[in-house]
Amino acid sequence: MDPKTQVMVAMGAAIGANCIPCFDHLYAKGREVRLSEAEIEQVVEVAFKVKNGAGLFLKKAIGDVTKVTADMAEGCGGNGCSC
Protein backbone atom coordinates (compact mmCIF):
# COMPACT_ATOMS: atom_id res chain seq x y z
CA MET A 1 0.00 0.00 0.00
CA ASP A 2 1.41 3.38 -0.88
CA PRO A 3 2.07 5.97 1.89
CA LYS A 4 -0.87 8.23 0.92
CA THR A 5 -3.32 5.33 1.09
CA GLN A 6 -1.88 4.19 4.42
CA VAL A 7 -2.40 7.64 5.93
CA MET A 8 -5.92 7.92 4.50
CA VAL A 9 -6.93 4.53 5.96
CA ALA A 10 -5.39 5.45 9.32
CA MET A 11 -7.22 8.81 9.33
CA GLY A 12 -10.52 7.01 8.77
CA ALA A 13 -9.72 4.64 11.62
CA ALA A 14 -8.81 7.56 13.91
CA ILE A 15 -12.18 9.16 13.18
CA GLY A 16 -13.95 5.85 13.85
CA ALA A 17 -12.09 5.55 17.15
CA ASN A 18 -12.82 9.16 18.19
CA CYS A 19 -9.08 9.71 18.61
CA ILE A 20 -8.35 13.41 18.17
CA PRO A 21 -4.61 13.10 18.93
CA CYS A 22 -4.35 10.32 16.31
CA PHE A 23 -6.20 12.42 13.74
CA ASP A 24 -4.02 15.46 14.47
CA HIS A 25 -0.87 13.35 14.03
CA LEU A 26 -2.19 11.74 10.84
CA TYR A 27 -3.29 15.09 9.42
CA ALA A 28 0.30 16.32 9.73
CA LYS A 29 1.52 13.03 8.24
CA GLY A 30 -0.96 13.46 5.40
CA ARG A 31 0.47 16.87 4.59
CA GLU A 32 3.96 15.31 4.58
CA VAL A 33 2.90 12.72 1.99
CA ARG A 34 1.18 15.47 0.01
CA LEU A 35 -2.47 14.64 0.59
CA SER A 36 -4.53 17.48 -0.78
CA GLU A 37 -7.22 19.19 1.28
CA ALA A 38 -9.77 17.65 -1.11
CA GLU A 39 -8.42 14.15 -0.39
CA ILE A 40 -8.53 14.78 3.35
CA GLU A 41 -12.10 16.09 3.05
CA GLN A 42 -13.06 12.89 1.21
CA VAL A 43 -11.52 10.74 3.95
CA VAL A 44 -13.41 12.67 6.63
CA GLU A 45 -16.69 12.47 4.70
CA VAL A 46 -16.46 8.72 4.09
CA ALA A 47 -15.32 7.98 7.65
CA PHE A 48 -18.27 9.87 9.11
CA LYS A 49 -20.71 8.14 6.76
CA VAL A 50 -19.47 4.77 7.99
CA LYS A 51 -19.35 5.88 11.62
CA ASN A 52 -22.79 7.48 11.58
CA GLY A 53 -24.28 4.52 9.72
CA ALA A 54 -22.91 2.17 12.35
CA GLY A 55 -24.36 4.38 15.08
CA LEU A 56 -27.80 4.31 13.49
CA PHE A 57 -27.62 0.52 13.11
CA LEU A 58 -26.61 0.18 16.78
CA LYS A 59 -29.44 2.50 17.85
CA LYS A 60 -31.97 0.39 15.93
CA ALA A 61 -30.58 -2.88 17.32
CA ILE A 62 -30.76 -1.56 20.88
CA GLY A 63 -34.28 -0.28 20.28
CA ASP A 64 -35.34 -3.68 18.94
CA VAL A 65 -34.10 -5.37 22.11
CA THR A 66 -35.11 -2.79 24.72
CA LYS A 67 -38.02 -1.07 22.97
CA VAL A 68 -36.36 2.18 24.06
CA THR A 69 -35.44 4.86 21.54
CA ALA A 70 -32.95 7.63 22.17
CA ASP A 71 -32.44 10.92 20.40
CA MET A 72 -28.85 10.64 19.16
CA ALA A 73 -28.81 14.34 18.33
CA GLU A 74 -28.79 15.11 22.05
CA GLY A 75 -25.45 13.50 22.82
CA CYS A 76 -24.51 12.52 26.34
CA GLY A 77 -24.27 16.08 27.63
CA GLY A 78 -27.11 17.63 25.66
CA ASN A 79 -26.72 20.82 23.65
CA GLY A 80 -25.28 18.88 20.71
CA CYS A 81 -22.44 17.32 22.72
CA SER A 82 -21.09 14.35 20.80
CA CYS A 83 -18.84 12.67 23.34
Beta strands, then each sheet from edge to edge (+ up, - down):
end
